[in-house]
């Protein structure tokens, strides 16, 4: 009566390919969005923005608007890592996990950028 999910029955190659596809779409969208924000409202941005929320309150949290480029570098690193895991000979499950974690990290990162931009505009 219960449902027994066997890990070998899942098509991990297809799951990994889907995650890699959506990670690429999200990466392209996020890069275009951040660059678009710079082009549209770049001159309206204040000289300092709150970027480093994990640091103590005050001056240590502030960065120049150029600091919004750092998340783009993280997105590119994440996509590169997923690409390497996809083309290498590692286990399909591990490649799917790497792509999934990269996708989740990109979603969290982009939502943080959007929150920062909404705060300062």
MISEMAR-977380 format. One line per 10 residues: number of its first residue (from 1); for each residue x, y, z of C-alpha. Coordinates in steps of 0.25 Angstrom, whole numbers. Example, Ala and Ser with C-alpha at 12.3 -4.5 7.8 and 13.67 -1.06 7.14 Angstrom:
2
1 = 49:-18:31  55:-4:29
% end
This chain:
121
1 = 0:0:0  12:10:3  20:16:-8  34:11:-9  43:21:-17  55:14:-22  67:24:-25  71:16:-37  57:17:-44  58:32:-45
11 = 64:37:-58  75:46:-52  81:49:-65  68:56:-69  66:62:-55  80:68:-56  78:73:-70  65:80:-66  72:87:-54  84:91:-62
21 = 74:97:-73  66:105:-62  79:109:-55  84:115:-69  71:122:-71  71:128:-57  86:132:-59  83:139:-72  71:146:-66  78:151:-54
31 = 90:156:-61  81:164:-71  73:169:-59  84:174:-51  91:181:-63  78:187:-67  76:193:-54  90:199:-55  86:205:-68  73:210:-65
41 = 74:215:-50  90:215:-49  91:230:-47  79:230:-37  86:220:-28  92:226:-15  107:226:-13  106:215:-3  96:203:-2  93:193:8
51 = 99:180:3  106:172:14  95:169:23  102:159:31  112:169:36  109:178:49  99:190:47  106:202:41  117:206:32  122:192:30
61 = 109:188:23  110:198:12  116:197:-1  118:205:-14  107:202:-24  118:194:-32  116:184:-21  104:179:-28  113:173:-38  118:162:-28
71 = 105:154:-29  107:153:-44  121:147:-42  115:137:-32  104:133:-42  114:131:-53  123:123:-43  110:114:-40  107:112:-55  122:109:-58
81 = 122:99:-46  109:92:-51  115:92:-65  127:85:-61  119:75:-53  111:72:-65  122:70:-75  131:62:-65  129:47:-62  124:49:-48
91 = 111:42:-44  98:46:-49  92:48:-36  103:57:-31  102:65:-44  87:67:-42  90:71:-27  101:82:-32  91:88:-42  80:88:-31
101 = 88:95:-21  93:105:-31  79:108:-35  74:109:-21  86:118:-18  83:127:-30  69:129:-26  73:133:-12  83:142:-18  74:149:-28
111 = 63:151:-18  73:158:-9  78:167:-20  63:170:-23  61:174:-8  73:183:-8  69:190:-21  54:192:-16  60:198:-3  69:208:-9
121 = 60:212:-20
% end
